[in-house]
Structures are given as structure tokens and as C-alpha cells.
Amino acid sequence: MKEKITRSSGNVFTDLGFPPEEAAILAMRADLMAQLRLAVEKRSWTQVEAAKVLGISQSRVSDLMRGKWDKFSLDMLVTLATRAGLHCELKLAA
């Protein structure tokens, strides 16, 4: 049996069938979560230390580190990224 390879659109959520507007938000959330996880790891913060800096509970940091994207809104992720010292910027492309 020959495998069929489909070229990605560049957004995995679009490829999975989400409507374009929802796929855009999901992609932004996924990217912010990944950047936040990297920031926590790079700084070698424990979950307790990260919770203090981010102003959330340790259990919420655990959710973040485990990639539980459904538990974080885009607004909350922007807030957390800013508290972590990251600069968030929205860029539009045609």
C-alpha cells in the first residue's frame, strides 16, 4: 500500500479541519505556550518559582508545561508571556 503525502498549509490546525479563524487562534496559543515552556526551562525555574513570577498557581504552571492548551486563553498566554519578560507582537500577512 502506497502512502499518500499531503503538503501542509503551514498551520496544523487548518490541516486538521478547523475553520481558518479558529485555526489562527489555536496556532497562536500553541506558539505562545511553546515559547513560555522554553522560557521556564531556559531560566531553570522550578514550577513554584515560575508560579511566583507568572502570578499563577503551581498547578497552572504544570498545565502550561504539559501543553494543556485548552486551559489557557490567548489573552492569558499573552499576559503570562509578558510577565515572563517576553515581548509579544502580532504580525499580519496577506
MMTF fields as JSON, N, C-alpha, C and O atoms, coordinates in Angstrom:
{
  "mmtfVersion": "1.0.0",
  "mmtfProducer": "UNKNOWN",
  "numBonds": 375,
  "numAtoms": 376,
  "numGroups": 94,
  "numChains": 1,
  "numModels": 1,
  "chainsPerModel": [1],
  "groupsPerChain": [94],
  "chainIdList": ["A"],
  "bondAtomList": [4, 2, 8, 6, 12, 10, 16, 14, 20, 18, 24, 22, 28, 26, 32, 30, 36, 34, 40, 38, 44, 42, 48, 46, 52, 50, 56, 54, 60, 58, 64, 62, 68, 66, 72, 70, 76, 74, 80, 78, 84, 82, 88, 86, 92, 90, 96, 94, 100, 98, 104, 102, 108, 106, 112, 110, 116, 114, 120, 118, 124, 122, 128, 126, 132, 130, 136, 134, 140, 138, 144, 142, 148, 146, 152, 150, 156, 154, 160, 158, 164, 162, 168, 166, 172, 170, 176, 174, 180, 178, 184, 182, 188, 186, 192, 190, 196, 194, 200, 198, 204, 202, 208, 206, 212, 210, 216, 214, 220, 218, 224, 222, 228, 226, 232, 230, 236, 234, 240, 238, 244, 242, 248, 246, 252, 250, 256, 254, 260, 258, 264, 262, 268, 266, 272, 270, 276, 274, 280, 278, 284, 282, 288, 286, 292, 290, 296, 294, 300, 298, 304, 302, 308, 306, 312, 310, 316, 314, 320, 318, 324, 322, 328, 326, 332, 330, 336, 334, 340, 338, 344, 342, 348, 346, 352, 350, 356, 354, 360, 358, 364, 362, 368, 366, 372, 370],
  "bondOrderList": [1, 1, 1, 1, 1, 1, 1, 1, 1, 1, 1, 1, 1, 1, 1, 1, 1, 1, 1, 1, 1, 1, 1, 1, 1, 1, 1, 1, 1, 1, 1, 1, 1, 1, 1, 1, 1, 1, 1, 1, 1, 1, 1, 1, 1, 1, 1, 1, 1, 1, 1, 1, 1, 1, 1, 1, 1, 1, 1, 1, 1, 1, 1, 1, 1, 1, 1, 1, 1, 1, 1, 1, 1, 1, 1, 1, 1, 1, 1, 1, 1, 1, 1, 1, 1, 1, 1, 1, 1, 1, 1, 1, 1],
  "groupList": [{"groupName": "MET", "atomNameList": ["N", "CA", "C", "O"], "elementList": ["N", "C", "C", "O"], "formalChargeList": [0, 0, 0, 0], "bondAtomList": [1, 0, 2, 1, 3, 2], "bondOrderList": [1, 1, 2], "singleLetterCode": "M", "chemCompType": "L-PEPTIDE LINKING"}, {"groupName": "LYS", "atomNameList": ["N", "CA", "C", "O"], "elementList": ["N", "C", "C", "O"], "formalChargeList": [0, 0, 0, 0], "bondAtomList": [1, 0, 2, 1, 3, 2], "bondOrderList": [1, 1, 2], "singleLetterCode": "K", "chemCompType": "L-PEPTIDE LINKING"}, {"groupName": "GLU", "atomNameList": ["N", "CA", "C", "O"], "elementList": ["N", "C", "C", "O"], "formalChargeList": [0, 0, 0, 0], "bondAtomList": [1, 0, 2, 1, 3, 2], "bondOrderList": [1, 1, 2], "singleLetterCode": "E", "chemCompType": "L-PEPTIDE LINKING"}, {"groupName": "ILE", "atomNameList": ["N", "CA", "C", "O"], "elementList": ["N", "C", "C", "O"], "formalChargeList": [0, 0, 0, 0], "bondAtomList": [1, 0, 2, 1, 3, 2], "bondOrderList": [1, 1, 2], "singleLetterCode": "I", "chemCompType": "L-PEPTIDE LINKING"}, {"groupName": "THR", "atomNameList": ["N", "CA", "C", "O"], "elementList": ["N", "C", "C", "O"], "formalChargeList": [0, 0, 0, 0], "bondAtomList": [1, 0, 2, 1, 3, 2], "bondOrderList": [1, 1, 2], "singleLetterCode": "T", "chemCompType": "L-PEPTIDE LINKING"}, {"groupName": "ARG", "atomNameList": ["N", "CA", "C", "O"], "elementList": ["N", "C", "C", "O"], "formalChargeList": [0, 0, 0, 0], "bondAtomList": [1, 0, 2, 1, 3, 2], "bondOrderList": [1, 1, 2], "singleLetterCode": "R", "chemCompType": "L-PEPTIDE LINKING"}, {"groupName": "SER", "atomNameList": ["N", "CA", "C", "O"], "elementList": ["N", "C", "C", "O"], "formalChargeList": [0, 0, 0, 0], "bondAtomList": [1, 0, 2, 1, 3, 2], "bondOrderList": [1, 1, 2], "singleLetterCode": "S", "chemCompType": "L-PEPTIDE LINKING"}, {"groupName": "GLY", "atomNameList": ["N", "CA", "C", "O"], "elementList": ["N", "C", "C", "O"], "formalChargeList": [0, 0, 0, 0], "bondAtomList": [1, 0, 2, 1, 3, 2], "bondOrderList": [1, 1, 2], "singleLetterCode": "G", "chemCompType": "PEPTIDE LINKING"}, {"groupName": "ASN", "atomNameList": ["N", "CA", "C", "O"], "elementList": ["N", "C", "C", "O"], "formalChargeList": [0, 0, 0, 0], "bondAtomList": [1, 0, 2, 1, 3, 2], "bondOrderList": [1, 1, 2], "singleLetterCode": "N", "chemCompType": "L-PEPTIDE LINKING"}, {"groupName": "VAL", "atomNameList": ["N", "CA", "C", "O"], "elementList": ["N", "C", "C", "O"], "formalChargeList": [0, 0, 0, 0], "bondAtomList": [1, 0, 2, 1, 3, 2], "bondOrderList": [1, 1, 2], "singleLetterCode": "V", "chemCompType": "L-PEPTIDE LINKING"}, {"groupName": "PHE", "atomNameList": ["N", "CA", "C", "O"], "elementList": ["N", "C", "C", "O"], "formalChargeList": [0, 0, 0, 0], "bondAtomList": [1, 0, 2, 1, 3, 2], "bondOrderList": [1, 1, 2], "singleLetterCode": "F", "chemCompType": "L-PEPTIDE LINKING"}, {"groupName": "ASP", "atomNameList": ["N", "CA", "C", "O"], "elementList": ["N", "C", "C", "O"], "formalChargeList": [0, 0, 0, 0], "bondAtomList": [1, 0, 2, 1, 3, 2], "bondOrderList": [1, 1, 2], "singleLetterCode": "D", "chemCompType": "L-PEPTIDE LINKING"}, {"groupName": "LEU", "atomNameList": ["N", "CA", "C", "O"], "elementList": ["N", "C", "C", "O"], "formalChargeList": [0, 0, 0, 0], "bondAtomList": [1, 0, 2, 1, 3, 2], "bondOrderList": [1, 1, 2], "singleLetterCode": "L", "chemCompType": "L-PEPTIDE LINKING"}, {"groupName": "PRO", "atomNameList": ["N", "CA", "C", "O"], "elementList": ["N", "C", "C", "O"], "formalChargeList": [0, 0, 0, 0], "bondAtomList": [1, 0, 2, 1, 3, 2], "bondOrderList": [1, 1, 2], "singleLetterCode": "P", "chemCompType": "L-PEPTIDE LINKING"}, {"groupName": "ALA", "atomNameList": ["N", "CA", "C", "O"], "elementList": ["N", "C", "C", "O"], "formalChargeList": [0, 0, 0, 0], "bondAtomList": [1, 0, 2, 1, 3, 2], "bondOrderList": [1, 1, 2], "singleLetterCode": "A", "chemCompType": "L-PEPTIDE LINKING"}, {"groupName": "GLN", "atomNameList": ["N", "CA", "C", "O"], "elementList": ["N", "C", "C", "O"], "formalChargeList": [0, 0, 0, 0], "bondAtomList": [1, 0, 2, 1, 3, 2], "bondOrderList": [1, 1, 2], "singleLetterCode": "Q", "chemCompType": "L-PEPTIDE LINKING"}, {"groupName": "TRP", "atomNameList": ["N", "CA", "C", "O"], "elementList": ["N", "C", "C", "O"], "formalChargeList": [0, 0, 0, 0], "bondAtomList": [1, 0, 2, 1, 3, 2], "bondOrderList": [1, 1, 2], "singleLetterCode": "W", "chemCompType": "L-PEPTIDE LINKING"}, {"groupName": "HIS", "atomNameList": ["N", "CA", "C", "O"], "elementList": ["N", "C", "C", "O"], "formalChargeList": [0, 0, 0, 0], "bondAtomList": [1, 0, 2, 1, 3, 2], "bondOrderList": [1, 1, 2], "singleLetterCode": "H", "chemCompType": "L-PEPTIDE LINKING"}, {"groupName": "CYS", "atomNameList": ["N", "CA", "C", "O"], "elementList": ["N", "C", "C", "O"], "formalChargeList": [0, 0, 0, 0], "bondAtomList": [1, 0, 2, 1, 3, 2], "bondOrderList": [1, 1, 2], "singleLetterCode": "C", "chemCompType": "L-PEPTIDE LINKING"}],
  "groupTypeList": [0, 1, 2, 1, 3, 4, 5, 6, 6, 7, 8, 9, 10, 4, 11, 12, 7, 10, 13, 13, 2, 2, 14, 14, 3, 12, 14, 0, 5, 14, 11, 12, 0, 14, 15, 12, 5, 12, 14, 9, 2, 1, 5, 6, 16, 4, 15, 9, 2, 14, 14, 1, 9, 12, 7, 3, 6, 15, 6, 5, 9, 6, 11, 12, 0, 5, 7, 1, 16, 11, 1, 10, 6, 12, 11, 0, 12, 9, 4, 12, 14, 4, 5, 14, 7, 12, 17, 18, 2, 12, 1, 12, 14, 14],
  "groupIdList": [1, 2, 3, 4, 5, 6, 7, 8, 9, 10, 11, 12, 13, 14, 15, 16, 17, 18, 19, 20, 21, 22, 23, 24, 25, 26, 27, 28, 29, 30, 31, 32, 33, 34, 35, 36, 37, 38, 39, 40, 41, 42, 43, 44, 45, 46, 47, 48, 49, 50, 51, 52, 53, 54, 55, 56, 57, 58, 59, 60, 61, 62, 63, 64, 65, 66, 67, 68, 69, 70, 71, 72, 73, 74, 75, 76, 77, 78, 79, 80, 81, 82, 83, 84, 85, 86, 87, 88, 89, 90, 91, 92, 93, 94],
  "secStructList": [7, 7, 7, 7, 7, 7, 7, 7, 7, 1, 7, 2, 2, 2, 2, 6, 6, 7, 7, 2, 2, 2, 2, 2, 2, 2, 2, 2, 2, 2, 2, 2, 2, 2, 2, 2, 2, 2, 2, 2, 2, 2, 6, 6, 7, 7, 2, 2, 2, 2, 2, 2, 2, 2, 6, 1, 7, 2, 2, 2, 2, 2, 2, 2, 2, 6, 6, 7, 4, 4, 4, 7, 7, 2, 2, 2, 2, 2, 2, 2, 2, 2, 2, 6, 6, 7, 7, 7, 7, 7, 7, 7, 7, 7],
  "xCoordList": [0.844, 0.0, 0.896, 1.812, 0.63, 1.428, 0.831, -0.377, 1.722, 1.278, 1.025, 1.737, -0.005, -0.297, 0.221, -0.126, 1.035, 1.582, 0.87, 0.792, 0.358, -0.346, 0.501, 0.945, 0.724, 1.52, 0.735, -0.469, 1.453, 0.842, 0.531, 1.208, -0.5, -0.857, 0.04, 0.053, 0.791, 1.603, 0.966, 1.596, -0.268, -0.968, -1.59, -2.529, -1.077, -1.549, -3.041, -3.734, -3.53, -4.947, -5.844, -6.941, -5.39, -6.116, -6.112, -7.132, -4.95, -4.823, -5.744, -6.203, -6.014, -6.901, -8.374, -9.241, -8.661, -10.055, -10.715, -11.915, -9.969, -10.563, -10.844, -10.111, -11.886, -12.142, -10.944, -10.263, -10.675, -9.481, -9.32, -8.213, -10.409, -10.303, -9.945, -9.183, -10.481, -10.161, -8.745, -8.02, -8.356, -7.014, -5.95, -4.895, -6.215, -5.256, -5.056, -3.924, -6.141, -6.059, -5.361, -4.512, -5.713, -5.083, -3.581, -2.798, -3.175, -1.751, -1.022, 0.092, -1.643, -1.019, -0.898, 0.126, -1.939, -1.89, -0.787, -0.034, -0.688, 0.333, 1.732, 2.611, 1.937, 3.248, 3.595, 4.715, 2.642, 2.892, 3.202, 4.102, 2.463, 2.723, 4.114, 4.821, 4.51, 5.841, 6.922, 7.907, 6.741, 7.718, 7.783, 8.863, 6.64, 6.62, 7.327, 8.09, 7.082, 7.767, 9.273, 10.041, 9.692, 11.127, 11.715, 12.831, 10.976, 11.455, 11.635, 12.639, 10.676, 10.765, 11.965, 12.732, 12.122, 13.235, 14.583, 15.53, 14.675, 15.922, 16.376, 17.571, 15.419, 15.737, 15.9, 16.213, 15.687, 15.786, 14.888, 15.247, 13.721, 12.77, 12.107, 11.796, 11.897, 11.022, 9.599, 9.375, 8.657, 7.262, 6.814, 6.004, 7.325, 6.973, 7.535, 6.844, 8.792, 9.393, 8.649, 8.375, 8.326, 7.591, 6.223, 5.765, 5.574, 4.259, 4.34, 3.466, 5.38, 5.548, 5.755, 5.127, 6.629, 6.922, 5.688, 5.383, 4.995, 3.863, 2.572, 1.606, 2.553, 1.355, 0.208, -0.96, 0.554, -0.453, -0.075, 1.011, -0.958, -0.672, 0.305, 0.479, 0.93, 1.849, 1.12, 1.699, -0.143, -0.887, -1.138, -1.184, -1.3, -1.46, -0.143, -0.148, 0.984, 2.286, 2.432, 2.939, 1.994, 2.034, 1.218, 1.665, 0.032, -0.804, -0.068, -0.093, 0.581, 1.338, 2.472, 2.657, 3.219, 4.381, 3.969, 4.734, 2.776, 2.28, 1.528, 1.024, 1.461, 0.84, -0.671, -1.258, -1.299, -2.765, -3.362, -3.865, -3.288, -3.669, -5.118, -5.455, -5.973, -7.398, -7.673, -8.778, -6.693, -6.882, -6.427, -6.518, -5.927, -5.404, -5.978, -5.938, -6.505, -6.966, -5.766, -4.689, -5.96, -4.905, -4.544, -3.365, -5.546, -5.3, -4.414, -3.468, -4.721, -3.956, -2.521, -1.588, -2.338, -0.987, -0.159, 1.041, -0.785, -0.084, 0.313, 1.431, -0.586, -0.295, 0.879, 1.797, 0.859, 1.925, 3.259, 4.3, 3.224, 4.457, 5.062, 6.278, 4.223, 4.698, 5.296, 6.345, 4.634, 5.165, 6.493, 7.33, 6.687, 7.947, 9.047, 10.176, 8.704, 9.704, 9.811, 10.75, 8.846, 8.832, 8.072, 7.175, 8.427, 7.755, 6.811, 7.249, 5.521, 4.529, 4.209, 4.057, 4.114, 3.828, 2.968, 3.244, 1.939, 1.058, 1.459, 1.559, 1.688, 2.025, 0.971, 0.579, 0.523, -0.451, 0.22, 1.113, -0.206, 0.317, -0.87, -1.919, -0.693, -1.765, -1.842, -2.682],
  "yCoordList": [-1.175, 0.0, 1.248, 1.363, 2.152, 3.367, 4.462, 4.699, 5.132, 6.224, 7.471, 7.758, 8.21, 9.474, 10.602, 10.674, 11.464, 12.591, 13.855, 14.154, 14.583, 15.832, 16.982, 16.97, 17.972, 19.139, 19.958, 20.174, 20.403, 21.208, 22.609, 23.147, 23.177, 24.565, 25.533, 26.731, 25.005, 25.85, 26.025, 26.553, 25.589, 25.646, 24.274, 23.889, 23.553, 22.195, 22.173, 21.201, 23.235, 23.276, 23.425, 22.869, 24.163, 24.245, 22.87, 22.407, 22.225, 20.893, 19.885, 18.935, 20.097, 19.189, 19.5, 18.792, 20.567, 20.857, 21.959, 22.187, 22.654, 23.766, 24.917, 25.102, 25.69, 26.881, 27.832, 27.853, 28.612, 29.466, 30.381, 30.527, 30.999, 31.916, 31.186, 31.706, 29.999, 29.207, 28.64, 28.592, 28.213, 27.681, 28.734, 28.411, 29.983, 31.062, 31.258, 31.4, 31.266, 31.451, 30.255, 30.428, 29.06, 27.864, 27.85, 27.46, 28.269, 28.313, 29.331, 29.071, 30.49, 31.499, 30.985, 31.188, 30.322, 29.767, 28.726, 28.724, 27.844, 26.796, 27.411, 26.961, 28.429, 29.074, 29.757, 29.626, 30.479, 31.145, 30.136, 30.355, 29.04, 28.018, 27.438, 27.232, 27.175, 26.618, 27.607, 27.213, 28.878, 29.892, 30.053, 30.245, 29.974, 30.057, 28.864, 29.027, 27.675, 26.484, 26.628, 26.317, 27.099, 27.292, 28.328, 28.153, 29.403, 30.446, 29.884, 30.163, 29.101, 28.497, 27.551, 27.574, 26.724, 25.771, 26.489, 26.119, 27.514, 28.252, 28.908, 28.972, 29.394, 30.063, 29.07, 29.458, 27.801, 26.73, 26.984, 26.661, 27.564, 27.8, 26.491, 25.654, 26.322, 25.248, 25.706, 26.87, 24.812, 25.211, 26.219, 27.099, 26.103, 27.047, 28.43, 29.437, 28.48, 29.766, 30.39, 31.59, 29.576, 30.075, 30.604, 31.624, 29.917, 30.353, 31.739, 32.574, 31.99, 33.303, 34.393, 35.45, 34.141, 35.135, 35.384, 36.528, 34.325, 34.442, 34.855, 35.241, 34.774, 35.168, 34.187, 34.574, 32.905, 31.851, 30.736, 30.755, 29.777, 28.669, 27.682, 27.652, 26.886, 25.862, 24.869, 24.369, 24.568, 23.614, 24.174, 23.424, 25.503, 26.127, 26.079, 25.906, 26.231, 26.091, 24.664, 24.449, 23.7, 22.304, 22.118, 21.448, 22.705, 22.635, 23.233, 22.681, 24.36, 25.029, 24.144, 23.99, 23.571, 22.759, 21.453, 20.889, 20.989, 19.754, 20.014, 19.088, 21.298, 21.645, 21.533, 21.272, 21.726, 21.651, 22.959, 23.79, 23.108, 24.346, 24.741, 25.924, 23.765, 24.061, 24.806, 25.31, 24.879, 25.538, 26.992, 27.669, 27.489, 28.851, 29.602, 29.126, 30.771, 31.631, 32.342, 32.392, 32.879, 33.649, 34.852, 35.177, 35.516, 36.661, 36.281, 36.997, 35.16, 34.729, 34.399, 34.722, 33.762, 33.413, 34.657, 34.682, 35.69, 36.948, 37.57, 38.066, 37.548, 38.073, 37.33, 37.96, 36.015, 35.208, 35.442, 35.538, 35.531, 35.777, 37.122, 37.236, 38.131, 39.456, 39.408, 40.002, 38.706, 38.568, 37.831, 38.063, 36.942, 36.186, 36.997, 36.529, 38.212, 39.065, 38.893, 39.388, 38.188, 38.009, 39.166, 39.74, 39.501, 40.58, 39.952, 39.243, 40.21, 39.669, 40.712, 41.899, 40.244, 41.125, 40.366, 39.209, 41.018, 40.424, 40.948, 42.157, 40.034, 40.437, 39.873, 38.712, 40.679, 40.245, 40.051, 40.811, 39.05, 38.805, 38.615, 38.107, 39.015, 38.892, 37.474, 37.172],
  "zCoordList": [0.0, 0.0, 0.0, 0.815, -0.896, -1.017, -0.141, -0.145, 0.622, 1.484, 0.664, -0.298, 1.061, 0.402, 1.29, 2.469, 0.739, 1.482, 1.023, -0.169, 1.998, 1.711, 2.226, 3.374, 1.377, 1.763, 2.801, 2.668, 3.831, 4.891, 4.393, 3.517, 4.97, 4.662, 5.425, 5.144, 6.396, 7.265, 8.634, 9.551, 8.776, 10.06, 10.289, 9.593, 11.248, 11.504, 11.845, 11.545, 12.466, 12.847, 11.621, 11.587, 10.623, 9.354, 8.697, 8.186, 8.72, 8.126, 8.795, 8.16, 10.09, 10.829, 10.618, 11.13, 9.859, 9.52, 10.318, 10.162, 11.175, 11.913, 10.958, 9.986, 11.214, 10.394, 10.489, 11.514, 9.45, 9.425, 10.637, 11.156, 11.094, 12.228, 13.516, 14.331, 13.704, 14.9, 14.795, 15.788, 13.6, 13.387, 13.68, 14.225, 13.326, 13.581, 15.079, 15.542, 15.831, 17.285, 17.932, 18.807, 17.509, 18.067, 17.79, 18.656, 16.602, 16.273, 17.144, 17.6, 17.377, 18.24, 19.666, 20.319, 20.149, 21.503, 21.618, 22.591, 20.635, 20.665, 20.66, 21.395, 19.843, 19.778, 21.101, 21.593, 21.671, 22.953, 24.055, 24.866, 24.084, 25.106, 24.943, 25.929, 23.717, 23.474, 23.916, 24.54, 23.596, 23.992, 25.508, 26.067, 26.171, 27.632, 28.262, 29.214, 27.743, 28.265, 28.094, 29.005, 26.925, 26.688, 27.643, 28.132, 27.911, 28.826, 30.233, 30.889, 30.696, 32.033, 32.094, 33.057, 31.067, 31.045, 30.951, 31.644, 30.097, 29.914, 31.215, 31.502, 31.995, 33.252, 34.405, 35.531, 34.115, 35.115, 36.322, 37.454, 36.068, 37.149, 37.555, 36.708, 38.839, 39.295, 38.997, 38.665, 39.114, 38.888, 39.943, 39.65, 41.15, 42.22, 41.887, 42.045, 41.426, 41.044, 39.866, 39.862, 38.878, 37.713, 38.13, 37.613, 39.056, 39.531, 40.157, 39.927, 40.948, 41.581, 40.542, 40.614, 39.58, 38.544, 37.666, 37.33, 37.305, 36.388, 37.084, 36.426, 38.408, 39.149, 39.026, 39.031, 38.914, 38.832, 39.801, 40.378, 39.977, 40.886, 40.241, 39.023, 41.093, 40.595, 39.71, 38.745, 40.016, 39.195, 37.787, 36.812, 37.693, 36.371, 35.598, 34.379, 36.294, 35.639, 35.12, 34.019, 35.904, 35.478, 34.197, 33.266, 34.152, 32.943, 31.746, 30.646, 31.977, 30.925, 30.418, 29.211, 31.335, 30.972, 30.282, 29.499, 30.574, 29.96, 28.654, 28.02, 28.259, 26.981, 26.954, 25.904, 28.09, 28.149, 27.618, 28.374, 26.302, 25.626, 25.852, 25.805, 26.095, 26.287, 27.595, 27.796, 28.473, 29.771, 29.772, 30.796, 28.606, 28.546, 27.349, 26.215, 27.627, 26.539, 25.921, 26.515, 24.748, 24.099, 24.96, 25.106, 25.531, 26.412, 27.596, 27.924, 28.233, 29.394, 29.002, 29.737, 27.857, 27.416, 27.102, 27.375, 26.532, 26.287, 27.621, 27.764, 28.59, 29.924, 30.555, 31.08, 30.511, 31.105, 30.401, 31.051, 29.085, 28.331, 28.723, 28.879, 28.882, 29.274, 30.677, 30.926, 31.591, 32.953, 32.965, 33.837, 31.996, 31.904, 31.216, 31.066, 30.803, 30.168, 28.667, 28.043, 28.085, 26.635, 26.001, 26.618, 24.793, 24.064, 23.048, 22.142, 23.198, 22.278, 21.211, 21.5, 19.994, 18.873, 17.868, 17.55, 17.38, 16.382, 15.013, 14.807, 14.082, 12.721, 11.78, 11.902, 10.86, 9.882, 8.532, 8.159, 7.814, 6.474, 5.528, 5.925, 4.314, 3.316, 2.797, 1.95]
}
